[in-house]
Amino acid sequence: MSKIVRLGIFPNLDKEKVHIALPEILSMCKDWGLNPLLPMDIAKEYGCDGYDVNQPATLLSMDGAVSLGGDGTLLQMARQLLPYNTPIFGVNFGHLGFLAEIDLRGISKAIARLAQGNYNLEHRTLLQAVVQNENTGTTKAVAHALNEFVLAKGIFSKMANIRMFISGKPSGSYKADGLIVATATGSTAYNLSAGGPLVMPELDLKIVTPVCAHSLQARALVLPMDEAIDLRAVPGSEELVLASDGENIVSVVEGDVVHIERSPYQVKLIRLTSRDYYQTWQQKLMRSY
């Protein structure tokens, strides 16, 4: 692989451990000849070049990027870099960190490998959601998700009432707190909390999992990635909300269609270790208790 020279660093400075570790990480980068880039508002403070997520030219200059935080920090970084095809990885300062490649103890070795080009790339499939109103033909939102989309009730005390169509054919109704449509990567995220199956992240599939369904017959479905899904609010339903990787995107009302299919984008994850996913899952899940 190509050597990483300009490394974008996306730190979650709300975490005290990240604040403490950042100067040491920057020093390691410079020792190995890497040029670290920090958010523009703090770059000068640390004597680094800066980037602005609203200025594409500053993001295009990155050879790779790393998040310092938890999986949420990595997901936010992935969204910001999605159009630029930038290889990314995460250093876990959080709790479980299924997406993060390493923890702080492995950062020195990781930086050395980046500088030497001694890493692999793993391509992950994303989902795309297009929300349109059937009555007006208006496109209300287009979004992408590495982990999952969630269509859920907008009012806490109400129940979501959702109809699902697979490849244009009626395929069930759900009375539940919400409905998750996850990628294989996202099987370890909200899908796991809702009782959905764990699957290998390289698999080309999507998982549909109801959240607190009001029926004992409602079960998770595993579908090929190329099967498109349409979600509609049942007539008379309350307003729903569509979220992408934990971030609310748009309200969904009667007459709207949420069309979910394979995204044209992929995420390139930098792999610095030879992880055994079966072992990783067990270690992570045991740590959560």
N, C-alpha and C positions, 0 to 999 in steps of 0.2 A: 504494500500500500504506500501511497505518497506520504512523505513526512508532513506533519502538521507544523506550520510556522506561525500563523496568526490564529490564536485560540480565543474565541469569545467565551467569556465567563458570565454566567447568569446566576448571581447569588441571591438567596433569600435572606436579606439582612435583618428580617424580623427574628431570625434564629440566632441566639447569642453565640452558639458554637461556630456558626458560619463567620460571624464578625471576628472571632478570635483566630480562626484558621486562615482567613483570607490573606493576610500579609505573608504567611509562610508559603502558601500555595503560589502566590505571585513570585516570591523569591525562587522557588523551585523551577517555575517556568523560565525565568530569566537565566538561571544556571544552565538550563538545557537548550538555550537559544530560542525559546518560544517567545513570541510577542503577545502578551495577554491583552485583551480588550475588555473594558468594563463599561457599565452604563455611563453615559455622558455626565450625569450629575455627580458621580463619585470618582470618575477616572482621574481627574487632576489631583485629587486628594491622595491617590495611591501612585501617582507618577506614571500612569498608563495611557495608552491611546483609548479613545472612547467610541461607543456606538450608540445609535439612537434607533429604537425599533420602528420609528416613523420615518426614518431616512434609509431607504433600501440600499444605497451605495455603501453605507457603513456596515451593513449586514452581509452584503455580497463579498466583502473583502475577507471574510472568515474562511479558513480552511476547515475548521471544525469548531464545536462548541460544547461546553460542559455546564451543567446545572449544579448548584450547591444548595441542597435542601432535601426535600422529599420528592415523592412522585408527582405531587402537584406542581412543584417548581419545574420539573422536567416537562410535564405536559404543557405548561404555559410557554416554555422555551420552544417546544416543538411547534406550537401554533404560530409563534412569531417568525420562525425560520422556514415554515412549510414551503413557501414559494421558491426558496433558494436552494433546495436540495442539499442542505448542509449536514454533514455527518455529526451526530450528537451522542453524548453519553451523560450519565448522571453520577454524582457522588452523594451517597445517602447520608443525610444528617437527620432523617426522620425516624419513623418507627419501623414499618415493614419494608417499604421500598422495593417492591417487586420489579419496577422498571430500572431503578438505579443500578449501574454496573458494579460499583465498588463502594466501600465506605472510606472514611478518612485514612484508615491505616494503609490503604492501598494506593494513595494518591501519588506518592513519590515514584513508585514503579510504573504507574499509569502515565505520568508525564514523560518518563524516560522512553516508554514504548511509543508514545505519540511522536516524540522528536525523532525516533529511529524509523518510523513507519512500520512498527511491529504490532499490527493490530488487524482485525478482520471487520468486515461490515455485514450487518444482518438487516435485510430489508423487511419492513413491517407494513402490512396492508392497512389502509384507513377506510372509514366509511364516509360517505357524503350524504347530507340531507338537504333536500330542496323543499321549502314550504311554499305552496301556492294556494290561492283562493280560487276554487272552481267557478265561482259566480262571476268574478271580475277578470280572471286570468292573471292577476297580479302575483309576482314572485315576492314573498314577504322576507325570505331569508335563504341564504345558502351557507352551509357550515360543514366542517370536517371534524372527524373524531378519531383519535388513536385508540382510545379505550372503549367509549360507548356514547350512544345517544340515549336520553331518558325522556319519555313523554309522561308527564305526571300531572296530578291535580294542582291547580293554582291556589286553591283554598284548602288550608290544612284539614278542616273538618269534613270536607267533601270527598267523594269517591270518583276516581277517573273511570270513564266508561268509553272504551276504545274498540273500534273495529279494525281488524287487520286483514290485508289482502296480500297474497304472495304471488308474484308474477301476474297480477291483475285478477286473481281468483279469490273469492271470499274464503278466508281461512281461520275464522274464529273471532269471538268477541271476548273482551276482558273487562271485568269489574274488579278494579284493584287500586292500590295507591299510585300505581304507574306501571310503565312497561319499559324494559331495558332492551336495547338492540346493541349488542357488544361485538367487538372483533375478538379474534383469538387472543390477541395481546391483552384485551380488556377482561378476559375471563377471570383474572385474579383481582379485579377491582370491584365495582358495585355488584356485578354479576355474582361474584363469590359470596358477598354479604347477603344477597337475596336468595341464596341456595342454588344458584346455577352451577353448571359443571365446569371443572377445570379442564382446559385443553392445551395442547402444545402451541406456543405462540406462532410457530411457523405455518400452521395449518391455514388453508384458504377457506375460511368459513365465517359465519356470523351466528350469534346466539341470541335468541329471544327469550327473555326471562321476566315473568310478571313479578311485581313487588307487592307482597301482602295481598294476594288474590283472594277475593271473596268466594272461592270455590275450591274444593279439594281436588277437582279434576284439572285445574290449571297447572301445567308443567312447562318447564323450559324446553325450547326447540332448538336443535342445531341444524342450520341450513347452509347450503353452498353459498359462497360469497356472491356468485353471479345471479342468484335469485333476488329480484328487487322486492322490496316491502313497501306497501302504502299503509299509513295509519290515518284514521279519521275519527273524530269525536262523534259519538252516537248522538243523533238529533235530540235536543233538549238538554244536552250535557252542559256543565259549567265550563268555564275557560280552563284550558290546559296550558302547560308551559313545556317547551322543548329545551333541553339542556344538552350541551356537548362537553364531555369530559369535566362535568361539574360546574360548568358556566352556563347560566341561563342565556338563551339565544333569542327566543321569540314566543309570544303567546299564540296559542292555537285554539281557534273557535270553530263552531259548526260551519261547514263549507270549505274549511281548509283541508289540504291533503299534505301529509308529511311523506315524501318519497325518499326512501333510503336505499342506496346502492353502493357499489364499490367506488371509492374516491379515485380520481385520476392521479392523486399524489401518493407517494410512499414516504416513510420515514427511514432514514439510514441510521441504524444504531451501531455505534462503535463498540466492538467487543474486544476487551483487553484480557479476558480470562476464558478458560475453557469450562464454562459452567455446565453442570449436569442439572437440567431443569427438575427432574424428579427429586433429586437431593435438595435443590434450592427450595422447592415448594415445601418440603417437609421442615426444613430449617426455619423458613419464614413463618409458617403456620404455627410451629411449636413456640416461636418467640412471641407470638401474639397472645399467648395465654399467661 
